Amino acid sequence: MARQVTTQKKVAFTALAWLIAFLIFFPILWTFLTSFKTEGEAVSSPPSFLFFQWTLENYVEVQARSNYFHHFWNSVAISLGSTVIGLLISVPAAWAMAFSPTPRTKDVLLWMLSTKMLPAVGVLVPIYIIFRDLGLLDTRTGLIVVMMLINLPIMVWMLYTYFKEIPGEILEAARMDGATLGKEIVYVLTPMAIPGIASTLLLNIILAWNEAFWTLNLTASKAAPLTAFIASYSSPEGLFYAKLSAASTMAIAPIIILGWFSQKQLVRGLTFGAVK
């Protein structure tokens, strides 16, 4: 009887998990299907799910109107650039907080996390003025700096959590063998924390790729990434849902594919140290 109840619970939880997954995935599926509709079918009521006239017209018009690959390479450069620079800063910072803590370490961590609670619009004007005076408006360099700074607290927190799970005795043994600080981080700590570093890297790429507020306010055309590419299909005349869906599909497809192929590494890193 107990085994039967356990089986029923597993089936119920599995069904619930599939339902939640479908609800989360449905907007992406609907956007994908809408991208193959005409503008009339995209706003028809009741909406058609599968039985409509499929067309590639929206993708052709989107590519003809905008240079997709220009925005794509901007997104790649901004995401990778901010992630690499962020790791170069966050790895030593997390190492210091995990293995050489001070009485104020937790306060510093909480302060860093509290900066994520600040509405971005609250600091838009000073950052805009600073970027204007430094000539960083509508540049990849400016966006890389912004993306790195806004995601740095999360990167430090994640790496700090992973590093805390590594026994400090291993690093002490490396020091006794004559390892310098740089070698300790590069040759001892980093290989042991690869799952955590990989998941931090992937998460930062996703966050930078999807960031819209700063890209829309600090760029115009030269450094505009795919988030600005999507926003360009919102006009005073209204929303062109089919073309907007095509642009959205083209923008999210690369990051979804990356997440799909790296899901095992991402899950492994996010659960690193969760079970002792």
C-alpha positions as YAML, in Angstrom:
chain: A
units: angstrom
residues:
- id: 1
  name: MET
  ca: [0.00, 0.00, 0.00]
- id: 2
  name: ALA
  ca: [2.80, 2.41, 0.93]
- id: 3
  name: ARG
  ca: [4.60, 1.60, -2.31]
- id: 4
  name: GLN
  ca: [1.42, 2.34, -4.29]
- id: 5
  name: VAL
  ca: [1.01, 5.72, -2.56]
- id: 6
  name: THR
  ca: [4.65, 6.55, -3.31]
- id: 7
  name: THR
  ca: [4.16, 5.66, -6.98]
- id: 8
  name: GLN
  ca: [1.05, 7.82, -7.18]
- id: 9
  name: LYS
  ca: [2.95, 10.76, -5.66]
- id: 10
  name: LYS
  ca: [5.76, 10.33, -8.20]
- id: 11
  name: VAL
  ca: [3.25, 10.29, -11.06]
- id: 12
  name: ALA
  ca: [1.48, 13.36, -9.67]
- id: 13
  name: PHE
  ca: [4.73, 15.30, -9.22]
- id: 14
  name: THR
  ca: [5.90, 14.28, -12.70]
- id: 15
  name: ALA
  ca: [2.61, 15.43, -14.25]
- id: 16
  name: LEU
  ca: [2.82, 18.70, -12.31]
- id: 17
  name: ALA
  ca: [6.41, 19.24, -13.47]
- id: 18
  name: TRP
  ca: [5.41, 18.68, -17.10]
- id: 19
  name: LEU
  ca: [2.49, 21.09, -16.70]
- id: 20
  name: ILE
  ca: [4.69, 23.82, -15.25]
- id: 21
  name: ALA
  ca: [7.30, 23.26, -17.96]
- id: 22
  name: PHE
  ca: [4.62, 23.54, -20.66]
- id: 23
  name: LEU
  ca: [3.23, 26.75, -19.16]
- id: 24
  name: ILE
  ca: [6.73, 28.26, -19.11]
- id: 25
  name: PHE
  ca: [7.51, 27.11, -22.65]
- id: 26
  name: PHE
  ca: [4.12, 28.02, -24.17]
- id: 27
  name: PRO
  ca: [4.88, 31.76, -24.74]
- id: 28
  name: ILE
  ca: [8.02, 30.79, -26.65]
- id: 29
  name: LEU
  ca: [6.06, 28.27, -28.72]
- id: 30
  name: TRP
  ca: [3.32, 30.81, -29.42]
- id: 31
  name: THR
  ca: [5.88, 33.43, -30.50]
- id: 32
  name: PHE
  ca: [7.51, 30.89, -32.81]
- id: 33
  name: LEU
  ca: [4.19, 29.94, -34.42]
- id: 34
  name: THR
  ca: [3.08, 33.56, -34.76]
- id: 35
  name: SER
  ca: [6.27, 34.37, -36.65]
- id: 36
  name: PHE
  ca: [5.02, 32.16, -39.51]
- id: 37
  name: LYS
  ca: [1.61, 33.85, -39.73]
- id: 38
  name: THR
  ca: [0.46, 36.81, -41.75]
- id: 39
  name: GLU
  ca: [-0.30, 40.01, -39.84]
- id: 40
  name: GLY
  ca: [-4.01, 39.35, -40.24]
- id: 41
  name: GLU
  ca: [-3.78, 35.82, -38.86]
- id: 42
  name: ALA
  ca: [-1.54, 37.01, -36.00]
- id: 43
  name: VAL
  ca: [-4.37, 39.16, -34.60]
- id: 44
  name: SER
  ca: [-7.31, 36.96, -35.62]
- id: 45
  name: SER
  ca: [-9.91, 36.01, -33.03]
- id: 46
  name: PRO
  ca: [-10.19, 33.24, -32.09]
- id: 47
  name: PRO
  ca: [-6.48, 32.64, -32.68]
- id: 48
  name: SER
  ca: [-5.33, 29.78, -34.86]
- id: 49
  name: PHE
  ca: [-2.81, 27.42, -33.32]
- id: 50
  name: LEU
  ca: [-1.54, 25.12, -36.08]
- id: 51
  name: PHE
  ca: [-4.07, 25.43, -38.89]
- id: 52
  name: PHE
  ca: [-3.04, 28.58, -40.71]
- id: 53
  name: GLN
  ca: [-1.16, 29.55, -43.84]
- id: 54
  name: TRP
  ca: [2.52, 29.17, -43.01]
- id: 55
  name: THR
  ca: [4.80, 31.81, -44.54]
- id: 56
  name: LEU
  ca: [8.43, 32.96, -44.32]
- id: 57
  name: GLU
  ca: [7.49, 36.47, -45.38]
- id: 58
  name: ASN
  ca: [8.09, 37.93, -41.91]
- id: 59
  name: TYR
  ca: [11.64, 36.60, -41.69]
- id: 60
  name: VAL
  ca: [12.42, 37.93, -45.16]
- id: 61
  name: GLU
  ca: [11.06, 41.38, -44.31]
- id: 62
  name: VAL
  ca: [12.84, 41.47, -40.95]
- id: 63
  name: GLN
  ca: [16.20, 40.70, -42.54]
- id: 64
  name: ALA
  ca: [15.54, 43.18, -45.36]
- id: 65
  name: ARG
  ca: [14.62, 45.94, -42.91]
- id: 66
  name: SER
  ca: [17.35, 45.33, -40.33]
- id: 67
  name: ASN
  ca: [20.84, 43.88, -40.42]
- id: 68
  name: TYR
  ca: [20.27, 40.95, -38.07]
- id: 69
  name: PHE
  ca: [23.90, 39.84, -37.98]
- id: 70
  name: HIS
  ca: [25.06, 43.34, -36.99]
- id: 71
  name: HIS
  ca: [22.88, 43.15, -33.87]
- id: 72
  name: PHE
  ca: [23.79, 39.50, -33.34]
- id: 73
  name: TRP
  ca: [27.53, 40.14, -33.23]
- id: 74
  name: ASN
  ca: [26.96, 43.10, -30.92]
- id: 75
  name: SER
  ca: [25.10, 40.79, -28.52]
- id: 76
  name: VAL
  ca: [27.87, 38.19, -28.72]
- id: 77
  name: ALA
  ca: [30.62, 40.75, -28.10]
- id: 78
  name: ILE
  ca: [28.78, 42.43, -25.21]
- id: 79
  name: SER
  ca: [27.79, 39.15, -23.51]
- id: 80
  name: LEU
  ca: [31.19, 37.49, -23.81]
- id: 81
  name: GLY
  ca: [33.16, 40.65, -23.05]
- id: 82
  name: SER
  ca: [31.21, 41.45, -19.88]
- id: 83
  name: THR
  ca: [31.40, 37.81, -18.77]
- id: 84
  name: VAL
  ca: [35.17, 37.45, -19.24]
- id: 85
  name: ILE
  ca: [35.96, 40.73, -17.49]
- id: 86
  name: GLY
  ca: [33.47, 39.89, -14.74]
- id: 87
  name: LEU
  ca: [35.14, 36.53, -14.12]
- id: 88
  name: LEU
  ca: [38.58, 38.14, -13.95]
- id: 89
  name: ILE
  ca: [37.27, 40.36, -11.14]
- id: 90
  name: SER
  ca: [34.81, 38.02, -9.38]
- id: 91
  name: VAL
  ca: [37.08, 34.96, -9.07]
- id: 92
  name: PRO
  ca: [39.77, 36.73, -6.96]
- id: 93
  name: ALA
  ca: [37.08, 38.61, -5.02]
- id: 94
  name: ALA
  ca: [35.18, 35.43, -4.20]
- id: 95
  name: TRP
  ca: [38.45, 33.66, -3.33]
- id: 96
  name: ALA
  ca: [39.37, 36.40, -0.84]
- id: 97
  name: MET
  ca: [35.93, 36.34, 0.80]
- id: 98
  name: ALA
  ca: [35.76, 32.55, 0.96]
- id: 99
  name: PHE
  ca: [39.28, 31.75, 2.19]
- id: 100
  name: SER
  ca: [40.43, 34.99, 3.85]
- id: 101
  name: PRO
  ca: [37.24, 36.33, 5.42]
- id: 102
  name: THR
  ca: [37.13, 39.34, 7.71]
- id: 103
  name: PRO
  ca: [34.46, 40.29, 10.26]
- id: 104
  name: ARG
  ca: [32.94, 42.52, 7.56]
- id: 105
  name: THR
  ca: [32.87, 39.96, 4.76]
- id: 106
  name: LYS
  ca: [29.18, 39.10, 5.14]
- id: 107
  name: ASP
  ca: [28.31, 42.79, 5.34]
- id: 108
  name: VAL
  ca: [30.17, 43.40, 2.09]
- id: 109
  name: LEU
  ca: [28.35, 40.51, 0.41]
- id: 110
  name: LEU
  ca: [24.98, 41.80, 1.57]
- id: 111
  name: TRP
  ca: [25.87, 45.31, 0.42]
- id: 112
  name: MET
  ca: [26.83, 44.00, -3.02]
- id: 113
  name: LEU
  ca: [23.56, 42.09, -3.27]
- id: 114
  name: SER
  ca: [21.57, 45.12, -2.12]
- id: 115
  name: THR
  ca: [22.73, 47.04, -5.20]
- id: 116
  name: LYS
  ca: [20.58, 44.65, -7.30]
- id: 117
  name: MET
  ca: [17.53, 45.92, -5.42]
- id: 118
  name: LEU
  ca: [18.05, 49.46, -6.71]
- id: 119
  name: PRO
  ca: [15.76, 50.30, -9.67]
- id: 120
  name: ALA
  ca: [17.91, 50.76, -12.74]
- id: 121
  name: VAL
  ca: [16.04, 53.90, -13.72]
- id: 122
  name: GLY
  ca: [17.23, 55.48, -10.46]
- id: 123
  name: VAL
  ca: [20.82, 55.66, -11.73]
- id: 124
  name: LEU
  ca: [20.11, 56.10, -15.43]
- id: 125
  name: VAL
  ca: [20.66, 59.86, -15.54]
- id: 126
  name: PRO
  ca: [24.10, 59.94, -13.83]
- id: 127
  name: ILE
  ca: [25.34, 56.95, -15.84]
- id: 128
  name: TYR
  ca: [24.06, 58.52, -19.06]
- id: 129
  name: ILE
  ca: [25.87, 61.78, -18.28]
- id: 130
  name: ILE
  ca: [29.09, 59.94, -17.39]
- id: 131
  name: PHE
  ca: [28.94, 57.90, -20.59]
- id: 132
  name: ARG
  ca: [28.19, 61.03, -22.63]
- id: 133
  name: ASP
  ca: [31.21, 62.86, -21.21]
- id: 134
  name: LEU
  ca: [33.48, 59.82, -21.71]
- id: 135
  name: GLY
  ca: [32.24, 59.20, -25.25]
- id: 136
  name: LEU
  ca: [30.89, 55.74, -24.37]
- id: 137
  name: LEU
  ca: [27.33, 56.20, -25.62]
- id: 138
  name: ASP
  ca: [26.37, 53.75, -28.36]
- id: 139
  name: THR
  ca: [29.61, 51.79, -27.99]
- id: 140
  name: ARG
  ca: [30.27, 48.14, -27.25]
- id: 141
  name: THR
  ca: [32.82, 49.14, -24.62]
- id: 142
  name: GLY
  ca: [30.24, 51.14, -22.69]
- id: 143
  name: LEU
  ca: [27.70, 48.32, -22.70]
- id: 144
  name: ILE
  ca: [30.35, 45.76, -21.71]
- id: 145
  name: VAL
  ca: [31.22, 47.89, -18.68]
- id: 146
  name: VAL
  ca: [27.57, 48.33, -17.69]
- id: 147
  name: MET
  ca: [26.69, 44.63, -18.12]
- id: 148
  name: MET
  ca: [29.75, 43.59, -16.16]
- id: 149
  name: LEU
  ca: [28.95, 45.93, -13.28]
- id: 150
  name: ILE
  ca: [25.24, 45.07, -12.98]
- id: 151
  name: ASN
  ca: [25.95, 41.32, -13.00]
- id: 152
  name: LEU
  ca: [29.11, 41.39, -10.88]
- id: 153
  name: PRO
  ca: [27.28, 41.01, -7.51]
- id: 154
  name: ILE
  ca: [25.58, 37.82, -8.73]
- id: 155
  name: MET
  ca: [28.84, 36.43, -10.07]
- id: 156
  name: VAL
  ca: [30.67, 37.10, -6.80]
- id: 157
  name: TRP
  ca: [27.86, 35.58, -4.74]
- id: 158
  name: MET
  ca: [27.68, 32.42, -6.88]
- id: 159
  name: LEU
  ca: [31.44, 31.90, -6.91]
- id: 160
  name: TYR
  ca: [31.68, 32.62, -3.18]
- id: 161
  name: THR
  ca: [29.09, 29.88, -2.56]
- id: 162
  name: TYR
  ca: [30.99, 27.39, -4.71]
- id: 163
  name: PHE
  ca: [34.38, 28.23, -3.21]
- id: 164
  name: LYS
  ca: [33.05, 27.79, 0.33]
- id: 165
  name: GLU
  ca: [32.41, 24.13, -0.49]
- id: 166
  name: ILE
  ca: [36.08, 23.52, -1.31]
- id: 167
  name: PRO
  ca: [38.14, 22.37, 1.72]
- id: 168
  name: GLY
  ca: [40.60, 25.04, 2.74]
- id: 169
  name: GLU
  ca: [43.14, 22.34, 3.65]
- id: 170
  name: ILE
  ca: [43.74, 21.72, -0.07]
- id: 171
  name: LEU
  ca: [44.83, 25.31, -0.59]
- id: 172
  name: GLU
  ca: [46.98, 25.19, 2.56]
- id: 173
  name: ALA
  ca: [48.72, 22.10, 1.20]
- id: 174
  name: ALA
  ca: [49.38, 23.95, -2.07]
- id: 175
  name: ARG
  ca: [50.92, 26.84, -0.14]
- id: 176
  name: MET
  ca: [53.15, 24.47, 1.78]
- id: 177
  name: ASP
  ca: [54.35, 23.12, -1.56]
- id: 178
  name: GLY
  ca: [55.38, 26.62, -2.57]
- id: 179
  name: ALA
  ca: [52.39, 27.68, -4.68]
- id: 180
  name: THR
  ca: [52.06, 31.43, -5.11]
- id: 181
  name: LEU
  ca: [48.72, 33.20, -4.86]
- id: 182
  name: GLY
  ca: [48.29, 33.24, -8.64]
- id: 183
  name: LYS
  ca: [49.16, 29.56, -9.02]
- id: 184
  name: GLU
  ca: [46.86, 28.68, -6.13]
- id: 185
  name: ILE
  ca: [43.91, 30.29, -7.89]
- id: 186
  name: VAL
  ca: [44.74, 29.15, -11.42]
- id: 187
  name: TYR
  ca: [46.04, 25.60, -10.85]
- id: 188
  name: VAL
  ca: [44.31, 24.49, -7.65]
- id: 189
  name: LEU
  ca: [41.11, 26.43, -7.04]
- id: 190
  name: THR
  ca: [39.87, 26.95, -10.60]
- id: 191
  name: PRO
  ca: [39.99, 23.26, -11.72]
- id: 192
  name: MET
  ca: [38.10, 22.20, -8.59]
- id: 193
  name: ALA
  ca: [35.40, 24.85, -9.13]
- id: 194
  name: ILE
  ca: [34.92, 24.33, -12.87]
- id: 195
  name: PRO
  ca: [31.19, 23.40, -12.53]
- id: 196
  name: GLY
  ca: [30.50, 26.53, -10.50]
- id: 197
  name: ILE
  ca: [32.55, 28.79, -12.77]
- id: 198
  name: ALA
  ca: [30.89, 27.32, -15.86]
- id: 199
  name: SER
  ca: [27.39, 27.87, -14.51]
- id: 200
  name: THR
  ca: [28.30, 31.41, -13.44]
- id: 201
  name: LEU
  ca: [29.66, 32.08, -16.93]
- id: 202
  name: LEU
  ca: [26.55, 30.70, -18.64]
- id: 203
  name: LEU
  ca: [24.16, 32.55, -16.36]
- id: 204
  name: ASN
  ca: [26.00, 35.84, -16.91]
- id: 205
  name: ILE
  ca: [25.90, 35.36, -20.69]
- id: 206
  name: ILE
  ca: [22.14, 34.78, -20.51]
- id: 207
  name: LEU
  ca: [21.57, 37.82, -18.30]
- id: 208
  name: ALA
  ca: [23.70, 40.06, -20.52]
- id: 209
  name: TRP
  ca: [22.07, 38.71, -23.68]
- id: 210
  name: ASN
  ca: [18.56, 39.42, -22.37]
- id: 211
  name: GLU
  ca: [19.25, 42.85, -20.84]
- id: 212
  name: ALA
  ca: [17.00, 45.43, -22.47]
- id: 213
  name: PHE
  ca: [16.82, 48.51, -20.23]
- id: 214
  name: TRP
  ca: [20.43, 49.63, -20.58]
- id: 215
  name: THR
  ca: [20.77, 48.65, -24.22]
- id: 216
  name: LEU
  ca: [17.72, 50.71, -25.18]
- id: 217
  name: ASN
  ca: [18.88, 53.78, -23.23]
- id: 218
  name: LEU
  ca: [22.61, 53.76, -23.96]
- id: 219
  name: THR
  ca: [22.67, 52.74, -27.62]
- id: 220
  name: ALA
  ca: [21.21, 53.97, -30.89]
- id: 221
  name: SER
  ca: [22.48, 51.92, -33.82]
- id: 222
  name: LYS
  ca: [26.23, 51.20, -33.80]
- id: 223
  name: ALA
  ca: [26.32, 49.01, -30.67]
- id: 224
  name: ALA
  ca: [22.63, 48.04, -30.55]
- id: 225
  name: PRO
  ca: [22.26, 44.33, -29.64]
- id: 226
  name: LEU
  ca: [19.35, 42.03, -30.34]
- id: 227
  name: THR
  ca: [17.18, 43.48, -27.58]
- id: 228
  name: ALA
  ca: [17.20, 46.79, -29.45]
- id: 229
  name: PHE
  ca: [16.61, 44.85, -32.66]
- id: 230
  name: ILE
  ca: [13.34, 43.51, -31.18]
- id: 231
  name: ALA
  ca: [12.28, 46.90, -29.81]
- id: 232
  name: SER
  ca: [12.62, 48.46, -33.27]
- id: 233
  name: TYR
  ca: [9.42, 46.65, -34.31]
- id: 234
  name: SER
  ca: [7.36, 48.70, -31.87]
- id: 235
  name: SER
  ca: [6.25, 51.87, -33.65]
- id: 236
  name: PRO
  ca: [3.74, 54.72, -33.17]
- id: 237
  name: GLU
  ca: [1.58, 53.07, -35.83]
- id: 238
  name: GLY
  ca: [1.19, 50.02, -33.57]
- id: 239
  name: LEU
  ca: [2.68, 46.59, -33.11]
- id: 240
  name: PHE
  ca: [3.25, 44.32, -36.07]
- id: 241
  name: TYR
  ca: [2.83, 41.09, -34.15]
- id: 242
  name: ALA
  ca: [3.95, 38.68, -36.87]
- id: 243
  name: LYS
  ca: [7.13, 40.62, -37.66]
- id: 244
  name: LEU
  ca: [7.75, 41.26, -33.96]
- id: 245
  name: SER
  ca: [7.45, 37.53, -33.32]
- id: 246
  name: ALA
  ca: [9.87, 36.77, -36.15]
- id: 247
  name: ALA
  ca: [12.39, 39.27, -34.75]
- id: 248
  name: SER
  ca: [11.94, 37.84, -31.24]
- id: 249
  name: THR
  ca: [12.45, 34.29, -32.48]
- id: 250
  name: MET
  ca: [15.64, 35.28, -34.30]
- id: 251
  name: ALA
  ca: [16.88, 37.06, -31.16]
- id: 252
  name: ILE
  ca: [16.18, 34.31, -28.61]
- id: 253
  name: ALA
  ca: [17.07, 31.32, -30.77]
- id: 254
  name: PRO
  ca: [20.88, 31.51, -30.20]
- id: 255
  name: ILE
  ca: [20.59, 31.75, -26.40]
- id: 256
  name: ILE
  ca: [17.98, 28.97, -26.26]
- id: 257
  name: ILE
  ca: [20.24, 26.72, -28.32]
- id: 258
  name: LEU
  ca: [23.18, 27.54, -26.03]
- id: 259
  name: GLY
  ca: [21.08, 26.76, -22.96]
- id: 260
  name: TRP
  ca: [19.85, 23.50, -24.48]
- id: 261
  name: PHE
  ca: [23.33, 22.17, -25.21]
- id: 262
  name: SER
  ca: [24.79, 23.35, -21.89]
- id: 263
  name: GLN
  ca: [21.84, 22.45, -19.64]
- id: 264
  name: LYS
  ca: [23.68, 19.58, -17.98]
- id: 265
  name: GLN
  ca: [26.63, 21.78, -17.07]
- id: 266
  name: LEU
  ca: [24.32, 24.60, -15.98]
- id: 267
  name: VAL
  ca: [22.25, 22.38, -13.69]
- id: 268
  name: ARG
  ca: [25.38, 20.73, -12.31]
- id: 269
  name: GLY
  ca: [26.87, 24.10, -11.48]
- id: 270
  name: LEU
  ca: [23.69, 25.56, -9.97]
- id: 271
  name: THR
  ca: [23.35, 22.53, -7.68]
- id: 272
  name: PHE
  ca: [27.07, 22.41, -6.85]
- id: 273
  name: GLY
  ca: [27.41, 22.02, -3.10]
- id: 274
  name: ALA
  ca: [23.66, 21.70, -2.52]
- id: 275
  name: VAL
  ca: [24.01, 18.13, -1.18]
- id: 276
  name: LYS
  ca: [26.73, 17.41, 1.33]
...
